[in-house]
Each structure stands twice: as C-alpha cells, then as structure tokens.
Amino acid sequence: MSTETASGSQSGSTSSSVNLESVRAVAKKDFQDAVRSWMFWGLSIFFFLLLVGVTGALSYFGADVSPTQAETTGALVSLVSEISRLIIPLIALVLGWKSIAGERESGSIKVLLSLPHSRKDVLLGKLLGRSAVLSLSLVVGFVLAAVVVAAILGSFDPVDYFSLLVMTIIYGVAYTSIAVALSSITRSTTIAGAAMVSVFLTFYIVWNALQTVFQILMRRGTIEGVSFTREIPTQNGVQEMPGERLPDWALFIDTIDPGTAFQNAITVLSSAGGELGTAYPEYYFSGGVPFYLENWFSFIILLGWIVVPIAIALWRFDRVDL
C-alpha cells in the first residue's frame, strides 16, 4: 500500500508541473505527425481552393449579386467568414478529437508520460501542435490565394483580407482548445466523438434557437422585456416608434457564441463585413450600449473560449485515472 501511495504521490507531483521545453517537444512531434500524414498540406490546399473558389464565384456572378460590392474584398470577407463560421469548427473538432482520447484508448499515453513529460506538458503540447496545424495551413492557404484573389477581384484591400485571416486563426484555436479539452476528459474516441458532435450541435442548433425561445417567453410575459423608442425621420419631422427588446443578459448570451464573437470581431478589424455578427442598434439602450455587447468585447469572449476550456482540462486531466 505504501508503494502505491508513494507512486501516486510521485505521479501527481510530476503531472502538476509544466516544462516549456517538454511542451514544445510534444507540440513539435504532434505537428510533424500531421505533416507526415498530409493533414497540414491537405488543409492548406483546402483553404486555398475555398478562397479562390469564392473569389471566382464573386467574379462570375458579380453582376447579378452586386456590381459594386462583388469587385471588392468586402464581399469576399463576408462570404468566406460565413463559410468559415461553419467549417472551421468542424475542422478544429476533428483535429482535436483523438488528440488525448486516442492515446488513452491505445495506451500510448502511458508511454508518452513515461518520458520526461508531465500531464500538463502533454495537454498543452497537444493544444499547441493541433493549433499550429490549423493556423499554419490557414496562413499558407491565404497567402498562396492572395495573388489569385487580387488578380480576379481587381480591387484588393490587404488589411481586410489579412484581418479575416487573423480572426479565422483565433476562431480556429478557440475550437481547438474546446476539442482538446473534451478529448482529455474522455476515455475513448467514441465518447470523444460524441462530445464533438454535441458541441457542434449545441452552437449551431441549440444556441441559435435560444434567442427565438427568449422572444417567445418575452411575448408570454415569462421574461420581462425592455422598452425602447426609435426615432424615424419622416417628411413631417421625426416619428417616435416604441418597441420592446430582450433584456441585456439575453442579448449577451447570443454574443458569447464563438461564431457570433468571430464575426463581431471581424467588424472591428475590417472595414468589410458591416452585415456580419450581431450589432445591436444604439436606440435599444437609453444609456448607451453596454461594454459587453460592443463588438470589441468579442475579442475577450474568444480569448475566454481559448483559456477556460483548457484551464478546466488542465485541472481535470491531472486527476483522471489513465
């Protein structure tokens, strides 16, 4: 019994430390494995084709869609961000799916931990490795496509274009953090896969339906709405139109969806994408828009989606029985 206690104590001590060199070694191996499996190059080609394909569609159908907008980077940012909002979570969740659960299921996690790596080193290394695969493939795809995009569009704003790249990377890392965190607390790839599907459905079905549910509850009087007055210019002056909106807490729940935060943040960095995200009109708020509903706060929300899941996983992974 004393031997088991000592062993457990030693394991707990080792798992509670973080060695940056060890984290880097795990991340490097994880990234190299992805390159050898063509995952990195496959994703790079995919993002390149996505950008070129959307740009080609804009150029071809531009006259029917909008003659002025279709020849600008703004149209590209709007369309690609809408597509990225859907596909980036899918890619990130698949990348993180087997990151820890796969190694636990096969037993290779014990071999990895027999090396001078703590559990925290492994978890952080996996996050960095998978994030690097997604981030660098985005960079390669966007950079290679930039020349083609500029040639096809004729009007090219590099600030808007690379703002989209930066925000897509941050958005991808947020979902990678969620995926790696979930993978670390599940024993099998089957359970981890079910968790990934649940996350995707939560944000793309359940979360999007919440605002509709809140609106119904407000109309029934279950949730107390907030009255506002909108001033509409008319030929005879200004006409005041009363209305009722959801309370601030309900609006905030909508903005903490990673996809909404991603698109809100793009509107801060880019002059394109004025129709993206969830921007609430100023007349909703008599005392000004609360800071947590302004678009710049979306950066804090995305940072939270990166930090909080992996922080919980770091605490939990130290305590699971491998």
C-alpha positions in Angstrom: 0.0 0.0 0.0 2.8 2.4 0.9 4.4 1.7 -2.5 1.2 2.6 -4.3 0.8 5.7 -2.3 4.4 6.8 -3.0 3.9 6.1 -6.7 0.7 8.0 -6.8 2.3 10.9 -5.0 5.2 10.9 -7.4 2.8 10.8 -10.4 0.7 13.6 -9.0 3.8 15.7 -8.4 5.1 15.1 -11.9 1.7 15.9 -13.5 1.3 19.2 -11.7 4.4 20.8 -13.2 4.9 22.5 -16.6 8.1 22.4 -18.5 8.2 24.6 -21.6 10.8 22.6 -23.4 8.7 19.5 -22.8 5.6 21.3 -24.1 7.5 22.3 -27.2 8.7 18.8 -27.8 5.2 17.3 -27.6 3.8 20.1 -29.9 6.7 19.6 -32.4 6.1 15.8 -32.6 2.3 16.4 -33.0 2.8 18.9 -35.8 5.4 16.6 -37.6 3.0 13.7 -37.4 0.3 15.9 -39.1 2.7 16.9 -41.8 3.7 13.3 -42.5 0.1 12.3 -42.8 -0.6 15.1 -45.3 -3.1 16.7 -42.9 -1.3 20.0 -43.0 -1.0 20.2 -46.7 -4.5 18.9 -47.3 -5.9 21.7 -45.1 -3.7 24.3 -46.9 -4.9 23.2 -50.3 -8.5 23.2 -49.0 -8.3 26.8 -47.7 -6.6 27.9 -51.0 -9.3 26.3 -53.1 -12.0 27.8 -50.8 -10.7 31.4 -51.2 -10.1 31.0 -55.0 -13.5 29.3 -55.4 -15.4 32.0 -53.6 -13.5 34.7 -55.4 -14.2 33.1 -58.8 -17.9 32.8 -57.9 -18.0 36.5 -56.9 -16.3 37.5 -60.2 -18.6 35.3 -62.3 -21.9 36.1 -60.6 -20.9 39.7 -59.6 -23.2 41.4 -62.0 -26.2 39.6 -60.6 -25.3 39.9 -56.9 -24.0 43.4 -56.6 -22.0 45.2 -59.3 -20.2 47.5 -56.8 -19.6 45.1 -53.9 -18.6 42.0 -55.9 -15.4 43.6 -57.0 -14.2 44.4 -53.5 -12.5 42.4 -50.8 -15.5 43.2 -48.6 -17.7 40.7 -50.5 -15.0 38.1 -50.1 -14.7 38.7 -46.4 -18.4 38.5 -45.9 -18.8 35.2 -47.8 -15.7 33.5 -46.5 -16.5 34.4 -42.9 -19.9 32.9 -43.2 -18.4 29.7 -44.6 -15.6 29.7 -42.1 -18.1 30.0 -39.3 -19.3 26.6 -40.2 -16.3 24.7 -41.5 -13.6 25.9 -39.0 -15.3 24.3 -36.0 -15.7 21.1 -37.9 -12.0 21.0 -38.8 -10.9 22.0 -35.3 -13.1 19.5 -33.6 -11.9 16.7 -35.9 -8.3 17.8 -35.3 -8.7 17.7 -31.5 -11.0 14.6 -31.4 -8.3 11.9 -30.9 -5.6 14.2 -29.5 -5.7 12.7 -26.0 -8.6 10.2 -26.1 -7.0 8.3 -28.9 -3.7 8.0 -27.0 -5.6 6.9 -23.8 -7.6 4.3 -25.8 -4.5 2.8 -27.4 -2.4 3.0 -24.2 0.3 5.1 -25.9 -0.4 8.0 -23.4 1.4 5.9 -20.7 4.4 5.6 -23.0 4.4 9.3 -23.6 4.1 10.0 -19.9 7.0 7.6 -19.1 9.2 10.2 -20.9 10.0 13.4 -19.0 6.6 14.9 -19.8 4.0 15.8 -17.2 0.3 15.5 -18.0 0.1 19.3 -18.3 3.0 19.2 -20.8 1.2 16.7 -22.9 -2.1 18.6 -22.8 -0.6 21.9 -23.7 1.7 20.4 -26.3 -1.3 18.7 -28.0 -3.1 22.0 -28.0 -0.2 23.9 -29.5 0.5 21.2 -32.0 -3.0 20.9 -33.3 -3.4 24.7 -33.3 -0.2 25.0 -35.3 -1.5 22.6 -37.9 -4.7 24.6 -38.3 -3.1 28.0 -38.1 -0.2 27.5 -40.5 -2.4 25.7 -43.0 -4.7 28.8 -42.9 -1.6 31.1 -43.4 -0.3 29.0 -46.3 -3.8 28.8 -48.0 -4.5 32.5 -47.5 -1.0 33.7 -48.7 -1.0 31.5 -51.7 -4.5 32.6 -52.6 -3.8 36.3 -52.1 -2.2 36.7 -55.6 -5.1 34.9 -57.3 -7.7 36.8 -55.3 -6.1 40.2 -56.1 -5.9 39.3 -59.8 -9.5 38.2 -60.0 -11.1 40.9 -57.9 -9.2 43.8 -59.4 -9.7 45.7 -56.1 -7.9 44.2 -53.2 -7.7 45.5 -49.6 -4.9 43.6 -47.8 -6.0 44.9 -44.4 -9.5 43.4 -44.8 -8.1 40.2 -46.2 -5.5 39.6 -43.5 -7.9 40.7 -40.8 -10.1 37.8 -41.9 -7.0 35.5 -41.7 -6.1 36.7 -38.2 -9.7 36.3 -36.9 -10.1 32.9 -38.5 -6.9 31.7 -36.8 -8.1 32.9 -33.4 -11.6 31.3 -34.0 -9.9 28.0 -35.0 -7.7 28.0 -31.9 -10.8 28.6 -29.7 -12.5 25.5 -31.1 -9.2 23.5 -31.0 -9.0 24.3 -27.3 -12.5 23.1 -26.8 -11.8 19.9 -28.7 -8.5 19.1 -26.9 -10.1 19.8 -23.6 -13.0 17.4 -24.3 -10.7 14.8 -25.6 -8.6 14.9 -22.4 -11.6 14.1 -20.2 -12.9 11.2 -22.2 -11.6 7.6 -22.1 -12.4 6.5 -25.7 -12.6 8.1 -29.1 -16.2 7.1 -29.4 -17.2 9.1 -26.4 -14.9 11.9 -27.5 -16.5 11.9 -31.0 -20.0 12.1 -29.4 -18.8 15.1 -27.3 -17.5 16.8 -30.5 -20.8 16.3 -32.3 -22.7 17.6 -29.2 -20.6 20.8 -29.1 -21.2 21.4 -32.8 -25.0 20.9 -32.5 -25.1 23.0 -29.3 -23.6 26.0 -31.0 -25.4 25.6 -34.4 -28.8 24.5 -33.4 -29.4 24.9 -29.6 -27.6 28.3 -29.2 -29.1 29.8 -32.4 -32.6 28.8 -31.2 -32.2 30.4 -27.8 -33.0 33.9 -29.0 -36.2 32.6 -30.6 -37.1 30.9 -27.3 -36.3 34.1 -25.3 -38.5 36.1 -27.7 -41.4 33.7 -27.2 -41.0 33.8 -23.4 -40.9 37.6 -23.5 -44.1 37.8 -25.5 -45.8 35.5 -23.0 -44.6 37.6 -20.1 -42.2 35.0 -18.6 -39.2 37.2 -19.4 -39.6 40.9 -18.7 -38.6 42.9 -21.9 -37.0 46.3 -22.1 -38.9 49.1 -23.7 -37.2 51.5 -26.2 -38.2 54.3 -28.5 -36.9 54.5 -32.1 -36.9 57.9 -33.9 -37.7 57.6 -37.6 -37.3 60.6 -39.9 -40.4 61.4 -41.9 -41.5 64.2 -44.3 -43.2 66.0 -41.4 -40.2 65.6 -39.0 -39.4 62.7 -36.7 -41.8 60.0 -35.7 -41.2 58.0 -32.5 -41.8 54.3 -32.7 -42.0 52.4 -29.4 -40.7 48.8 -29.2 -39.7 46.1 -26.8 -36.4 44.1 -26.8 -34.9 41.3 -24.8 -33.0 42.2 -21.6 -29.2 42.7 -21.7 -28.4 39.3 -20.3 -30.4 37.6 -23.1 -28.6 39.6 -25.7 -25.2 38.8 -24.1 -25.9 35.0 -24.3 -26.2 35.4 -28.0 -22.9 37.2 -28.3 -20.9 34.6 -26.4 -21.4 32.0 -29.1 -17.9 31.6 -30.6 -19.3 32.0 -34.2 -21.0 35.3 -33.4 -18.0 36.5 -31.5 -15.8 35.7 -34.5 -17.9 37.7 -36.9 -18.4 40.6 -34.5 -14.6 40.8 -34.0 -14.1 40.9 -37.8 -16.2 44.1 -37.9 -13.6 45.8 -35.6 -10.5 44.9 -37.6 -12.0 45.1 -41.1 -14.0 47.8 -43.0 -15.8 44.9 -44.7 -18.4 42.8 -43.0 -20.8 45.5 -41.9 -23.6 42.9 -42.0 -21.7 40.3 -40.0 -22.3 39.3 -36.4 -24.8 40.7 -34.1 -24.6 44.5 -33.8 -27.4 45.9 -31.6 -28.7 49.4 -32.6 -28.0 52.3 -30.2 -31.6 53.1 -29.8 -32.0 49.8 -27.9 -30.2 51.4 -25.0 -31.1 54.7 -23.4 -27.8 54.9 -21.5 -25.6 53.7 -24.3 -24.6 50.2 -25.4 -23.2 48.2 -22.5 -19.5 47.4 -23.0 -20.1 43.6 -23.0 -22.4 44.0 -26.0 -20.0 46.1 -28.1 -18.1 44.4 -30.9 -14.6 44.9 -29.4 -15.6 42.7 -26.4 -15.8 39.8 -28.8 -12.1 39.5 -28.6 -12.4 38.9 -24.8 -15.1 36.3 -25.5 -12.9 34.4 -28.0 -9.9 34.6 -25.6 -12.2 33.1 -22.9 -13.1 30.2 -25.2 -9.4 29.5 -25.6 -8.3 29.8 -22.0 -11.3 28.5 -20.0 -11.7 25.0 -21.6 -8.0 24.2 -21.5 -7.7 25.6 -17.9 -10.5 23.2 -16.8 -8.9 20.4 -18.7 -5.5 21.0 -17.1 -7.1 20.7 -13.7 -9.2 17.7 -14.6 -6.6 15.8 -16.5 -4.3 15.8 -13.5 -6.9 13.8 -11.6 -8.1 11.2 -14.1 -7.1 7.6 -13.9 -5.3 6.7 -17.1 
